[in-house]
Amino acid sequence: MASLCGRKCGRSTSCSRCAILRLFFFEVTPTWVSTGSSWRTTGTTTSTMPTPSSSPYPSPCRPFFFTWITSTMQRLGFARTNYVVLALGVVWNGVALVPWLPVQVVAFTAFTFQRAFFFSEFYTYMAHTFGSVSCGRVVGLCTVLAAALNLLVWPAVALTDEHLQGELRYFFGGLLVLCAPLAVVFVVFERHVRACPAREIPRAAAQAG
């Protein structure tokens, strides 16, 4: 049995910390978020690469996500909610650089919240800005561009595996570096929204004014 806690546990037995981590990663986590990530096991080894989870169980975290995201967007608006998304992205990419499985609980949690925040804000902003007539076309265009960029993930991982001995710290480090230009984009976006309060969520615009 593989060790999860970082200690040299035997293959036939594992410590209590391993049992708790195994329960979290392989039982609780896929049930919490059906669209998030789970952890893959092969034989006696545990992969630290996140893989899609297809748990059929409803997520008890969804009401919490809905309440927190709604209140945050109403309070901060589109412009400043972007910084929450960016901060969560920095956290999960940064923690992914740490080669210790237990701490990846933080990365998983940050990734889940970041994904929920991003898509909630994205679709709300598109509907608010472009309306029902053009929203679908704009979202479709953005989806096509995102899908094209998503195709780069596989060759990036393949190159890392072939030329860097599978050291994924370079991969996650690259993602962390890409957060820097996003900060500049979000600052410009905030100025753009503040110049026209009609583009902002009414409650947040009133508070900013």
HELIX and SHEET records of a PDB file:
HELIX    1   1 SER A   16  LEU A   23  1                                   8    
HELIX    2   2 PHE A   24  VAL A   28  3                                   5    
HELIX    3   3 THR A   29  TRP A   32  1                                   4    
HELIX    4   4 ARG A   62  VAL A   95  1                                  34    
HELIX    5   5 LEU A  101  VAL A  103  5                                   3    
HELIX    6   6 GLN A  104  ASN A  150  1                                  47    
HELIX    7   7 VAL A  153  HIS A  163  1                                  11    
HELIX    8   8 ARG A  169  ALA A  195  1                                  27    
HELIX    9   9 PRO A  197  ARG A  199  5                                   3    
HELIX   10  10 PRO A  202  ALA A  208  1                                   7    
SHEET    1   A 2 SER A  37  THR A  42  0                                        
SHEET    2   A 2 THR A  45  PRO A  52 -1                                        
END                                                                             
